[in-house]
Amino acid sequence: MAAHHEIHLETYIVNKLVENGWVEGHASHYDPVRALYPDDVLSWIKISQPQTWEKLSRLNGGDADKAVLERLDKALSAKTGGTMKVLRQGFELAGAGHIAMSQPAAEDQRNYKAVELYRANILRVVRQLKYCPTREWAIDLVFFINGIPVATVELKTDFTQAIEDAIWQYKRDRLPQDPQSKRKEPLLTFKRGAVVHFAMSDSEIAMCTELKGDKSVFLPFNKGNAGHAGNPARSDGEYPVAYFWEEICQRDAWLRIFHSFVYVETKDKVDKLGMPYKAETLIFPRYHQFEAVNAMIADAKALGPGQQYLCEHSAGSGKTSTIAWTAHDLIKLRYPDGKAYFNSVIIVTDRTVLDAQLQDAVKQLDHQFGVIETIAANQRGGKSKSNRLAEALQQGVPIIVVTIQTFPFAMEAIITEQSLKDRHFAVIIDEAHTSQTGSTAQGLRAALALDSKDKLEDMNIEKVLLAMQKSRVLPANVSHFAFTATPKHSTFTLFGRPENPDLPVSDDNKPMSFHRYTQRQAIEEGFILDVLENYTPYLQAVRLGDQSVNDKRVDKKFARRALARWKSLHPTIVSQKAEFIIEHFVKNIAGLLNGEAKAMVVTSGRPQAVKYKLAFDKYIQQNRLEHIKALVAFSGKVDGKALGDDLESGELGIDYAKEYSEYNLNPGAGADLRHEFERSEYRVMIVANKFQTGFNQPKLVAMYLDKKVSGVEAVQTLSRLNRTYPGKDETYVIDFVNEPQTILDAFKHYDDGAELEAVQDINVIYDMQDILDDAGIYVAGDLEAFKMARGKALPGKETDETLHRKLYSATQRPTDIFNSQVKMLSDAIESWDAAIDKAIAAADEKAQAYAEAQRSEFAKQRERLMRFKTDLARFVRTYNYVAQLVELADADLENFAAFAKLFSKRLKGVSPEQIDLSGLLLSHFGMRLVKDIKDEGAKYTLKPITANEAEPSDREKEFISQIIARMNDLFGDISDDIGQRHFTAQIVDIAMQNHRVAEQVEHNTKEQALQGDLPEVVKAATVNAMKSHNDLARVILKDPQNMDLFFSLVYDIMKHNAGKDLLE
């Protein structure tokens, strides 16, 4: 036979399996009626349970074999049975009692009997197995454990066919029921027969856990290739799929999969009519899941508690299952003497769905009662969550599920409870963020060792401060297993490991993920969809009229925000967008997924969501679109007065005396909108800060984005669309407000795995403190007074009633200085504002220029104070983070952090100026598709925290009419305000980076600077910007007058260092 036929691959695989301890069987020994390999069933029972077999022989004589096989067949076929249940729990037979059908690996080697029984498990492979008693149909390979079939394999060689041919063969020929005779094939029946079916070629593997003809779903079972799909070529000449027999089918690994991994996932779903039902899926681990769990468990076993693990796993990676498997394996981890590595595993999550799935999975993997407990409100006699949590930890509940809010109490108990001091814990964090190990937990951990070491009264204040600071470091008896698709720089720093663990962290030895499964691989493997494939931005052209506006000088930043809010709530704009969305949905989306496709509208706030819902309902009613209904989701209530104007005809029906809520805006819908959205009549969900994360609705095909998002929020929001569903092969994102490059850049962080630009400099806290010290608001005496007032008080502990008064008094002097300076500067600014208005009225340009210069100086001084206030709060957050990384051994710094936290809360800010836009008119609104989006940027890296050393800028004032005019006149109807500001900011940034231009602007008048290098640099930057802002750049370039106006605008922004304000 030719060397390229698949029979040679089949022979090679079987030989490799036999080398690894498998036994080769013969198809003639297979029982196709019962779908069993009887020889192994009987041999297993005789070897592992000889007394049971003796009983059976006495009761049944020569029919013992038949009695066992018939009862086993019935147990496998029962609704309450199935392959996995029988393998793990065995079955019952009258006269013999319980019969075990497999033996899991012993948790430690002390149980010699369990070790011997485990070795007795029979792994068999049969070639060309004919599974139908009346047909000649044969499957290439079938795998058995103790005579029970657990897997099938159809092979193809790349020389003649591909993996798709094997998949097609399963879908067409390997049917659970014969379409002609209606005979059920037990080997191929869901839950009753083989657990998993592999389609395999020389280079790729796919798997399926439920065969159902054309509807069979095959998932990749590949290793991945440098962050992409597929398998890498082997340098040793082996097949790329050799990992299947070398790793997966390795005897211990194969048995471990069926004892510790495979389970039936049950999900509560709702059909088209809103009727609930349960959907079952057999979960077999994907390669990356099996690899990640095994790697973490092996590392934990080798290194013990106190380690950090970061699993950077994309959406669609199956994190829920991976977390369940990791938790279950961690509680089973034992030292040779039987002592547990971890007394309890704490899972931190806010996903109620994850909680239910974890409970279900762990119960199937471990049949003991009380293995997992969720700490929730109103349980066990009404005990508080913190008290029940402490009890669970003390009782040694193996797996404890807590919320992010409850987690700090777990850390407090672990640190302070005497009974827990010698125990070890594993903490698994679902969607890891620094807040989960942040200041709340650290504050409660501050009593570390004080209860068990030196008595408090024997320690001076410096020792108390050092002990509190030391308690902030991640505890050595806790291992953290952090899972996230979108890690931040701080996530890597806290939970990552350096590439070379023997060397300190540095820019050449950065923290890395312990295991990574990239977004790009998940997309290429078909586990999620690429949501950017049909990303379509629209420009909003808005022209405003100001005939009757109260034209006075106002703060430009506040004015821009007020104008943005005014536009987002304008009834005409909202109504036209609603009309556009519904028409787009009806034309392009509604017919997809057999008429079940759904969409989400993401709004910028709760008032906007309410107004969208009113506009949707009005348009749907007027156009008799009864088949489409919209739900709206937001928290709390919205006052009707917050909705802005109604249409002149009052068509939206705004009730200004009403409080709007989910309840009264969704009549007829239940409280759980997740389930309600499953119903066929609800096609669109309008959201405001809700369901943008953790919401998985696979029928969601389109998203209409009317909210500015960036970074992690952009990735998480758009990823609501990426879940797969039969017939769903593409998604649609219509973006009304974001700069396309902002969205593209956000996804670049995580597409093929996040990377750090540089490691975190832990001395950043001293840099920040130096800047704060330099402001001169507080002095060393204030810090000493605070330290003495605080004394030996510990966070989270009872303190005397005078402490609050002492701390208030200790922070009074710097508080008075700050607040009095803010008032003095605000009064001065107000005075010079009046002088400017007076000069303008008198047409006195010289007086106006002088007044503006004076006002600018005072405004900068006030901005410097506001910067101090924000920097103070930022220092506290950064200190809480950095103190977890290293023992700082600096009592004064711990004291300063406590001082800064309380002091920052007493500082006054600048009240937002009330901008009167009551006379503002909308003279034009339109939307236009942005064509030819080009992604010009390179991959983005995650940046560390740095001190803010930028000089404060003047908060300029300008007439409302001037602000509107500059927006309208320069760019006309080409773009909305957001697009204009991003374009202008890009040009300004390029000009600022040119040292000659920056120096000329700083030291010269506008007239002089515009005779220098600025025009040439700005013009070149504008030409280059045509790649991302083609229409805006053309408006400038084609009109010399516009070009001159733009030069002037760029000069003004640079002169007043206002570039950052453009994007706020």
KOLROTOR-51297 format. One record per residue (C-alpha): x, y, z. Coordinates in steps of 0.5 Angstrom, whole numbers, padded with zeros to 4 digits, always signed. Each point is the difference from the previous one (the first is absolute). Layout:
BEGIN
XYZ/...
***
This chain:
BEGIN
+0000+0000+0000/+0002+0007-0002/+0004+0004+0006/-0004+0006+0000/-0007-0004+0002/-0003+0001+0007/+0001-0007+0002/+0007+0001+0001/-0002+0006+0005/-0005-0004+0003/+0005-0006+0001/+0006+0005+0003/-0005+0003+0005/-0002-0007+0003/+0007-0002+0000/+0002+0007+0004/-0006-0002+0005/+0002-0007+0001/+0007+0003+0002/-0004+0004+0005/-0003-0005+0003/-0007-0001-0004/-0002-0007-0002/-0002-0001-0007/-0007-0004-0001/-0003-0003-0006/-0007+0003-0003/-0003-0007+0000/+0000+0000+0008/-0004+0006+0000/-0007-0001+0002/-0004+0005-0005/-0007-0001+0003/+0002+0003+0007/+0006+0004-0002/+0005-0004+0005/+0007-0003-0001/-0003-0006+0005/+0007-0003+0001/+0003+0006+0003/-0007+0001+0004/+0000-0007+0003/+0008+0000+0001/+0000+0007+0004/-0006-0002+0005/+0004-0007+0001/+0007+0003+0002/-0003+0007+0003/-0006-0004+0004/+0001-0007+0001/-0004-0001+0006/-0006+0004-0004/+0001-0005-0006/+0000-0006+0004/-0007+0002+0003/-0002+0001-0007/+0002-0007-0002/-0003-0003+0006/-0007+0003-0002/+0000+0000-0008/+0005-0006-0001/+0002+0000-0007/-0005+0006-0002/+0005+0005+0005/+0003+0003-0007/-0007+0001-0003/-0003+0003+0007/+0006+0005+0000/+0000+0002-0007/-0008+0001+0000/+0000+0004+0006/+0006+0004-0002/-0004+0001-0007/-0006+0003+0004/+0004+0004+0005/+0004+0003-0006/-0007+0001-0004/-0004+0003+0006/-0002+0007+0000/+0003+0001+0007/+0006-0004-0003/+0005+0001-0006/+0007-0002-0001/+0003+0006+0005/-0004-0002+0006/+0001-0007-0001/+0008+0001-0001/+0000+0004+0006/-0005-0003+0005/-0001-0007-0003/-0007-0004+0000/-0004-0004+0005/-0002-0007-0001/-0004-0004+0004/+0003-0005+0004/+0007+0003-0001/-0001+0007+0002/+0004+0005-0003/+0005-0001-0005/+0005+0005-0002/+0002+0001-0007/+0007+0004+0001/+0004+0002+0005/+0003+0007+0000/+0007+0002+0002/+0001+0000+0007/+0002+0007+0003/+0006-0003+0004/+0004-0006+0000/-0002-0002+0007/-0006-0004-0003/+0003-0006-0003/-0007-0003-0002/-0002+0006-0003/+0007+0000-0004/-0001-0007-0002/-0007+0000-0002/+0002+0007-0005/+0006-0004-0003/-0006-0006-0002/-0004+0005-0004/+0000-0003-0007/+0001+0005-0006/-0001-0003-0007/+0000+0002-0007/-0004-0003-0005/+0001+0001-0008/-0005+0000-0005/-0005-0002+0005/-0007-0002-0003/-0005+0004+0004/-0007-0002-0003/-0002-0008+0000/-0003+0001-0007/+0004+0004-0004/+0008+0000-0001/+0001+0007+0002/+0007+0001+0004/+0003+0005+0004/+0007+0001-0001/+0002+0000+0007/-0004-0001+0007/+0003+0001+0007/-0003-0004+0006/+0001+0000+0007/-0001-0006+0004/-0005-0002-0006/-0004+0006+0000/+0001+0004-0007/+0002+0007+0002/+0003+0003-0007/+0000-0001-0007/+0005+0002-0006/-0001+0001-0007/+0007+0001-0004/+0002+0003-0006/+0007+0002-0003/+0001+0006-0003/+0003-0003-0006/-0007-0002-0002/-0005+0003+0004/-0001+0006+0005/-0003+0000+0007/-0006+0003-0003/-0001-0007-0003/+0000-0003+0006/-0005+0005+0003/-0004-0001-0006/+0000-0008+0001/-0002+0001+0007/-0006+0005-0002/-0002-0005-0005/+0001-0007+0001/+0001+0000+0008/-0007+0001+0002/-0003-0002+0007/-0006-0002-0003/-0001-0004-0007/-0004+0004-0004/-0003-0006-0004/-0001-0005+0006/-0001+0005+0005/+0005-0004+0004/+0004+0003+0006/+0008-0001+0000/+0002+0000+0007/+0007+0002-0001/-0002+0006-0004/-0006+0002+0005/+0001+0007+0004/+0002-0002+0007/-0001-0007-0001/+0006-0002-0004/+0007+0003-0002/+0001+0007+0004/+0004+0003-0006/+0001-0001-0007/+0006+0002-0003/+0001+0002-0008/+0008-0001-0001/+0005+0002-0005/+0007+0000+0000/+0000+0007+0002/-0006+0002+0003/-0005-0003+0005/-0008+0002+0001/-0005-0003+0005/-0007-0001+0001/-0004-0002+0007/-0007-0001-0004/-0001-0003-0006/-0006+0003-0004/+0001+0000-0007/+0001+0006-0004/-0001+0004+0007/+0006-0003+0003/+0005+0005+0003/+0007-0002-0001/+0005+0004+0004/+0007+0001-0001/+0005-0004+0004/+0006+0003-0002/+0006+0002+0004/+0000+0007-0003/+0006+0003-0004/+0004+0006+0003/-0007+0003+0002/-0004-0002-0006/-0004-0006-0002/+0003-0007-0002/+0006-0004+0002/+0007+0002-0001/+0005-0005-0004/+0004-0005+0004/+0008+0001-0001/+0001-0007+0002/-0004-0003-0006/-0006-0002+0004/-0007+0002-0003/-0003+0007+0003/-0006-0004+0003/+0005-0005+0004/-0002+0004+0007/-0006-0004-0001/+0003-0007+0002/+0006+0003+0003/-0004+0004+0005/-0007-0001+0000/+0000-0007-0001/+0005-0001+0005/-0003-0005+0005/+0000+0005+0006/-0002+0006-0004/-0006-0004-0003/-0003-0003+0006/+0001+0007+0003/-0004+0003-0005/-0006-0005+0001/+0000+0001+0008/+0002+0007+0001/-0002+0004-0006/-0006-0003-0004/-0007+0002+0002/-0007+0002-0002/-0001+0008+0000/-0008+0001+0001/-0002+0007-0002/-0007+0004+0001/-0002+0002-0006/-0007+0003-0003/-0003-0001-0006/-0003+0004-0005/-0007+0000+0004/+0004+0002+0006/-0001-0007+0003/+0006-0002+0004/+0004-0007-0002/+0007-0003+0002/+0005-0001-0005/+0005-0005+0001/+0007+0000-0003/+0006-0005+0001/+0006+0003+0002/+0007-0003-0002/+0006+0005+0001/+0003+0003-0006/+0007+0000-0001/+0002+0007+0003/-0005-0002+0006/+0004-0006+0002/+0007+0002-0001/-0002+0006+0004/-0003-0004+0006/+0006-0005+0000/+0005+0005+0000/-0003+0004+0006/-0001-0006+0004/+0007-0003-0002/+0003+0007+0002/-0004+0001+0007/+0002-0007+0001/+0008+0001-0001/+0000+0007+0003/-0006+0000+0006/-0004+0006+0002/+0002+0007-0001/+0000+0000-0007/-0003+0005-0006/-0003-0003-0006/-0003+0004-0006/-0004-0003-0005/-0001+0005-0006/-0006-0004-0003/-0004+0003-0005/-0008+0001+0000/-0002-0007-0003/+0005-0004+0003/-0004-0003+0005/+0002+0003+0007/-0006-0002+0004/+0002-0008-0002/+0008+0002+0001/-0002+0003+0007/-0004-0006+0002/+0005-0005-0002/+0006+0004+0004/-0004+0001+0006/-0002-0007+0000/+0007-0003-0001/+0003+0005+0005/-0004-0003+0006/+0002-0007-0002/+0008+0002+0000/+0003-0004+0006/+0007+0000+0002/+0003-0008+0001/-0002+0000+0007/-0008+0002-0002/+0001+0007+0002/-0004+0005-0004/+0004+0005-0004/-0006+0005+0001/-0005+0000+0005/-0005+0004-0004/-0001+0002-0007/-0004+0007+0000/-0003+0002-0007/-0001+0008+0000/-0005+0001-0006/-0006+0005-0001/-0003-0005-0005/-0006-0003+0003/+0000-0005-0006/+0007-0002+0001/-0002-0002+0007/-0006-0004-0002/+0005-0004-0005/+0005-0001+0005/-0005-0003+0005/-0002-0004-0006/+0007-0002-0002/+0003-0002+0006/-0006-0004+0003/+0001-0004-0007/+0008-0001+0001/-0001-0001+0008/-0005-0004+0003/+0001+0002+0007/-0005+0005+0004/+0002+0007+0002/+0006+0001-0005/-0002+0006-0003/-0004+0006+0004/-0002+0007-0003/+0000+0006+0005/-0006+0003-0001/-0005+0005+0004/-0006-0003+0004/+0003-0007+0002/+0001-0005+0005/-0004+0004+0006/+0001+0007-0003/+0007+0000+0002/+0004+0006-0004/+0004-0002-0006/+0007+0002+0004/-0002-0005+0006/-0002-0006-0005/+0006+0001-0004/+0004+0000+0007/-0003-0006+0002/+0001-0004-0007/+0007+0002+0000/+0001-0003+0007/-0004-0006-0002/+0004-0001-0006/-0005+0000-0005/+0004-0002-0006/-0003+0005-0005/-0003+0006+0002/-0003+0005-0005/+0000+0007+0002/-0002+0007-0004/+0006+0006-0001/-0004+0003+0006/+0001-0005+0005/+0007-0002-0002/+0003+0005+0005/-0003-0004+0006/+0003-0006-0003/+0007+0003+0000/-0001+0003+0007/-0002-0007+0003/+0006-0003-0003/+0005+0005+0003/-0003+0001+0007/-0004-0006+0002/+0005-0004+0004/-0003-0007-0002/+0002+0002-0007/+0007+0002+0001/+0003-0007-0002/-0005-0001-0006/+0001+0001-0007/-0005+0003-0005/-0001+0000-0008/-0003+0006-0002/-0003+0000-0008/-0002+0007-0002/-0005+0000-0006/+0001+0006-0005/+0006+0002+0005/+0001+0008+0001/+0004+0003+0006/-0006+0002+0004/-0001-0007+0002/+0007+0000+0004/+0000+0008+0001/-0001+0004+0006/-0006-0002+0003/+0003-0007+0001/+0007+0003+0002/-0004+0004+0005/-0003-0006+0003/+0007-0003+0000/+0003+0005+0004/+0000-0004+0006/+0005-0005-0002/+0004-0004+0005/-0002+0005+0005/-0005-0005+0004/+0005-0005+0000/+0007+0004+0001/+0002+0005+0004/-0005+0003+0004/-0003+0007-0003/+0002+0004+0007/+0007-0003-0001/+0001+0003-0007/+0001+0008-0002/-0004+0003-0005/+0006-0001-0005/+0000-0007+0001/-0008+0000-0001/+0001+0004-0006/+0005-0005-0003/-0004-0006+0002/-0007+0003-0003/+0005+0001-0007/+0002-0007+0000/-0007-0003+0000/-0001+0004-0006/+0004-0005-0004/-0003-0006-0003/+0000-0005+0005/+0005-0006+0000/-0006-0005+0002/-0004+0001-0006/+0001-0001-0008/-0004+0004-0005/-0003-0003-0006/-0002+0006-0004/-0004-0001-0007/-0002+0006-0004/+0000+0001-0008/+0002+0008+0001/+0006+0000+0005/+0002+0007+0002/+0007+0002+0001/-0001-0001+0008/-0003-0007-0001/+0006-0002-0003/+0004+0003+0005/-0004-0003+0006/-0001-0007-0003/+0005-0001-0006/+0007-0003+0001/+0006+0002-0003/+0003-0004-0006/+0006-0002+0004/-0003-0001+0007/+0007-0001+0002/+0002+0008-0001/-0004+0006+0002/-0005+0003-0004/+0003+0005-0005/-0002+0003-0007/+0004-0006-0002/-0003-0005+0004/-0008+0003+0000/-0005-0004+0004/-0004-0004-0005/-0006-0004+0000/+0000-0007+0003/-0004-0003-0006/-0003+0004-0006/-0006-0002-0005/+0000+0006-0004/-0006+0004-0003/+0003-0001-0007/+0000-0008+0001/-0007+0000+0003/-0003+0004-0007/+0004-0005-0004/-0002-0006+0003/-0007+0002+0000/-0002+0001+0007/-0001+0007-0001/-0002+0005-0005/+0005+0006-0003/-0005+0006+0002/+0004+0005-0003/-0001-0004-0007/-0006+0004-0001/+0002+0006+0004/-0003+0006-0003/+0000+0007+0002/-0004+0006-0001/+0001+0008+0000/-0005+0004+0003/-0001+0007-0003/-0003+0005+0005/-0001+0007-0001/-0002+0004+0005/-0004+0007+0000/+0001+0005+0006/-0005+0006-0002/-0003+0000+0007/+0006-0003+0004/+0002+0003+0007/+0007+0002-0003/+0005+0001+0005/+0007-0002+0002/+0000-0007+0003/+0005-0006+0001/+0002-0003-0006/+0000-0007+0003/-0006+0000+0004/-0003+0003-0007/+0002-0005-0004/-0003-0005+0005/-0007+0003+0000/+0000+0001-0007/+0002-0008-0001/-0006-0001+0005/-0005+0004-0004/+0001-0003-0006/+0000-0007+0003/-0007+0002+0002/-0003+0004-0005/-0006-0003-0002/+0001+0001-0008/+0007-0004+0001/-0003-0005+0004/-0006-0001-0004/+0004+0000-0007/+0005-0005+0003/-0005-0005+0003/-0003+0000-0007/+0006-0001-0004/+0002-0006+0005/-0007-0003-0001/+0000+0000-0007/+0007-0002+0000/-0002-0006+0004/-0006-0002-0004/+0004+0000-0006/+0006-0003+0002/-0001-0004+0006/-0007-0002+0002/+0000-0006-0006/+0007-0003+0003/+0000-0006+0004/-0007-0002-0003/-0003+0006+0003/+0003+0000+0007/+0006+0005-0001/+0000+0005+0006/+0004+0007+0001/+0002+0004+0005/+0000+0008+0001/+0005+0002+0004/-0001+0007+0003/+0004+0005+0004/-0004+0001+0006/-0007-0002+0003/-0004+0006-0003/+0003-0001-0007/-0003-0007+0001/-0007+0002+0002/+0000+0005-0005/+0002-0006-0005/-0005-0004+0002/-0006+0005+0000/+0003+0001-0008/+0000-0007-0001/-0007-0001+0002/-0003+0006-0004/+0003-0002-0006/-0002-0008+0001/-0007+0002+0001/+0000+0005-0006/+0003-0005-0005/-0004-0006+0003/+0006-0004+0001/-0004-0005+0005/+0006-0005-0001/+0005+0004+0003/+0000+0002+0008/+0006+0004+0004/+0002-0001+0007/+0003+0005+0004/+0005-0002+0005/+0003+0005+0005/+0001+0001+0008/-0005+0004+0004/-0004+0005-0002/+0000+0006-0005/-0004+0007+0002/-0004+0002-0006/+0003+0007+0001/+0007-0003-0002/-0002-0002-0007/+0000+0007-0003/-0005+0002-0005/-0005-0004-0004/-0002+0001-0007/-0004+0006-0002/-0006-0004-0001/+0001-0004+0006/+0001-0006-0003/+0005-0004+0004/-0005+0001+0006/+0005+0002+0005/-0004+0001+0007/+0004+0005+0004/-0003-0002+0007/+0002-0007-0001/+0005-0005+0002/+0003-0004-0005/+0002-0007+0002/+0001-0007-0004/-0006-0002+0003/-0005+0005-0003/+0004+0000-0006/+0000-0007-0002/-0008-0002+0002/-0001-0007-0001/+0007-0002+0001/+0003-0004+0006/+0005+0003+0005/+0006-0005-0003/+0001+0004-0006/+0005-0005-0002/-0005-0005-0001/-0005+0004-0003/+0004+0002-0005/+0000-0007-0003/-0007+0001-0002/-0001+0000-0007/-0004+0007+0000/+0006+0003+0004/+0005+0002-0006/+0003+0006+0003/+0003+0002+0007/+0002+0007+0001/+0005+0000+0006/+0003+0006+0004/+0006-0003+0004/-0003-0007+0001/+0001-0006-0004/+0007+0002-0003/+0004-0005+0004/-0002-0007+0001/-0006+0000-0004/+0000-0006-0005/-0006+0000-0005/+0002-0004-0006/-0005+0002-0004/+0002+0007+0001/+0003+0002-0007/+0000+0008-0001/+0002+0005+0005/-0002+0008-0001/+0006+0004+0004/-0002+0007+0002/+0005+0000+0006/+0007+0002+0000/+0004-0006+0002/+0007-0002+0000/+0005-0005+0003/-0002-0006+0004/-0007+0003+0000/+0000+0000-0008/+0002-0007+0000/-0005-0003+0005/-0006+0004-0003/+0001-0002-0007/+0002-0007+0002/-0008-0001+0002/-0001-0002-0007/+0006-0005-0001/-0004-0006+0002/-0001-0005-0005/-0007-0003-0002/-0002-0005-0005/-0001+0005-0007/+0004+0006+0003/+0006+0001-0004/+0001+0007+0001/-0002+0006+0004/-0001+0008-0001/+0002+0006+0004/-0003+0006-0002/+0004+0006+0004/-0003+0007+0001/+0005+0003+0004/+0007-0003+0001/+0006+0001-0004/+0002-0006-0004/+0007+0000+0002/-0002+0000+0007/-0004-0007-0001/+0005-0003-0004/+0006+0002+0005/-0004-0003+0006/+0000-0007-0004/+0007+0000-0001/+0002+0000+0007/-0003-0007+0000/-0001-0003-0007/+0006-0004+0001/+0002+0000+0007/+0001+0007+0004/+0007+0002+0001/+0004+0005+0005/+0003+0006-0002/+0004+0000+0006/+0000-0003+0007/-0003+0004+0006/+0005+0005+0003/-0002-0001+0007/+0004+0006+0002/-0006+0004-0003/-0003+0001+0006/+0006+0004+0003/-0001+0004-0007/-0007+0001+0002/+0001+0002+0007/+0006+0005-0002/-0005+0004-0005/-0005+0000+0006/+0005+0003+0005/+0002+0005-0005/-0007+0003+0000/+0001+0003+0007/-0007-0002+0002/+0003-0004+0006/+0006+0000+0004/+0004-0006+0004/-0004+0003+0006/-0006-0002-0002/+0002-0007-0002/+0003-0001+0007/-0006+0003+0003/-0005-0005-0004/+0005-0006+0002/-0001+0002+0008/-0007+0001-0001/-0001-0007-0003/+0004-0003+0005/+0000-0008-0001/-0007+0000-0002/-0001-0006-0006/-0005+0000-0006/-0005-0004+0001/+0000+0000+0008/-0004+0003+0005/+0003+0007+0002/-0002+0005+0006/-0005+0005-0002/+0005+0006+0000/+0004-0003-0006/-0004+0003-0005/+0000+0007+0004/+0008-0001+0000/+0001-0001-0007/-0005+0005-0002/+0004+0005+0004/+0007-0002-0003/-0002+0001-0007/-0004+0007+0001/+0006+0004-0001/+0002-0002-0007/-0007-0001-0002/-0001+0007+0002/+0006+0003-0004/-0003-0004-0006/-0007+0002+0000/+0002+0007+0002/+0004+0000-0006/-0005-0003-0005/-0005+0006+0003/+0005+0005-0001/+0002-0002-0007/-0007-0001-0002/-0002+0007+0002/+0006+0003-0004/-0002-0004-0006/-0007+0003+0001/+0002+0007+0001/+0004+0000-0007/-0005-0004-0003/-0004+0007+0001/+0005+0004-0002/+0001-0004-0007/-0008+0001-0001/+0001+0008+0002/+0006+0000-0005/-0004-0003-0006/-0006+0004+0002/+0004+0006-0001/+0004-0002-0006/+0007+0001+0004/+0004-0006-0003/+0006+0002+0004/-0004+0000+0007/-0003-0007-0003/+0007-0003-0001/+0003+0002+0007/-0006-0002+0003/+0000-0007-0004/+0007-0001+0002/-0001+0001+0008/-0006-0004-0001/+0004-0006-0003/+0006+0001+0005/-0006-0001+0006/-0003-0006-0004/+0007-0004-0001/+0001+0001+0008/-0007-0003+0001/+0001-0005-0005/+0006-0002+0004/-0004-0001+0006/-0005-0004-0003/+0006-0004-0003/+0003-0001+0007/-0007-0003+0002/-0001-0005-0005/+0008-0002+0001/-0001-0001+0007/-0006-0005-0001/+0004-0003-0006/+0006-0001+0005/-0004-0004+0005/-0003-0005-0006/+0007-0001-0002/+0003-0001+0007/-0005-0005+0001/+0002-0003-0006/+0008+0000+0001/-0001-0002+0007/-0002-0007-0002/+0006-0001-0005/+0006+0001+0005/+0001+0001+0008/+0001+0008+0000/+0003+0000+0007/-0002+0007+0000/-0004+0002+0006/+0000+0008-0002/-0003-0002-0007/-0005-0005+0004/-0002+0006+0004/+0000+0005-0006/-0005-0005-0004/-0005+0000+0006/+0001+0008+0001/-0001+0001-0008/-0007-0005+0000/-0003+0004+0005/+0002+0007-0002/-0002-0001-0007/-0007-0001+0002/+0000+0007+0004/+0002+0004-0006/-0005+0004-0004/+0000+0001-0008/-0003+0005-0005/-0007-0001-0001/-0002-0001-0007/-0002+0006-0003/-0008+0000-0002/+0000+0001-0008/-0007+0003-0002/-0001-0003-0007/-0008+0001+0000/+0000+0005-0006/+0005-0005-0004/-0003-0003-0007/+0001-0006-0004/+0001+0003-0007/+0002-0006-0004/+0002-0008+0002/+0002-0005-0005/+0004-0007+0000/+0005-0002-0005/+0004-0007+0000/+0007+0000+0001/+0003-0003-0006/+0007-0003-0001/+0002-0001+0008/+0008-0002+0000/+0003-0002+0006/+0007+0003+0000/+0002-0001+0007/+0005-0005+0003/-0002-0005+0005/-0001+0004+0007/+0004-0002+0006/-0003+0001+0007/+0003+0006+0004/+0002+0000+0007/-0002+0005+0005/+0004+0007+0000/+0000+0006+0004/-0004+0006-0003/+0006+0005-0001/-0004+0004-0005/-0001+0008+0001/-0007+0002+0001/-0004+0003-0005/-0005+0006+0000/-0007-0001+0000/-0002+0005-0005/-0006+0003-0001/-0004+0002-0007/-0006+0002-0002/-0005-0006-0002/-0001+0003-0007/+0007+0000-0001/+0001-0007+0002/-0006-0002-0004/+0002+0004-0006/+0007-0003+0000/-0003-0007+0000/-0005+0002-0006/+0004+0004-0004/+0007-0003-0001/-0003-0007-0002/-0007+0002-0002/-0004-0007+0000/+0006-0004-0001/+0000-0003+0007/-0002+0000+0007/+0003+0003+0005/+0003-0006+0003/+0004-0002-0007/+0002+0008-0001/+0003+0000+0007/+0004-0007-0001/+0002+0003-0007/+0003+0006+0003/+0003-0003+0006/+0004-0005-0004/+0003+0006-0004/+0001+0004+0006/+0004-0006+0003/+0004+0000-0006/+0002+0007+0000/+0001+0000+0007/+0005-0006-0001/+0004+0005-0005/+0005+0003+0005/+0001+0006-0005/-0007+0002+0000/-0002-0001+0007/+0006+0005+0002/-0002+0005-0005/-0008-0001+0002/+0003+0001+0008/+0004+0006-0002/-0003+0004-0005/-0007+0004-0002/-0005-0004-0004/+0002+0004-0006/+0007-0001+0001/-0001-0008+0001/-0004+0000-0006/+0006+0002-0004/+0004-0005+0002/+0000-0008+0000/-0007-0001+0002/-0004+0000-0006/+0005-0004-0004/-0001-0006+0006/-0007+0001+0001/-0001-0001-0008/+0004-0006+0000/-0004-0003+0006/-0006+0002-0004/+0002-0004-0006/+0002-0006+0004/-0007+0000+0004/-0003-0001-0007/+0001-0008+0002/-0005+0001+0006/-0004+0006-0001/+0000+0001-0007/-0006+0005-0001/+0002+0004+0006/+0007+0001-0003/-0003+0001-0007/-0004+0006+0003/+0006+0003+0002/+0005-0001-0005/-0005+0002-0006/-0001+0007+0003/+0006+0005+0001/-0005+0004+0005/-0002-0006+0004/+0008-0002+0000/+0001+0007+0003/-0005-0001+0005/+0002-0007+0002/+0007+0003+0001/-0002+0005+0005/-0005-0005+0004/+0006-0005+0001/+0005+0006+0002/-0006+0002+0005/+0000-0007+0003/+0007-0001+0000/+0001+0007+0004/-0005-0002+0005/+0003-0007+0001/-0008-0002-0002/+0001-0006-0004/-0002-0005+0005/-0006+0004+0001/-0002-0002-0007/-0001-0007+0002/-0004+0001+0007/
***
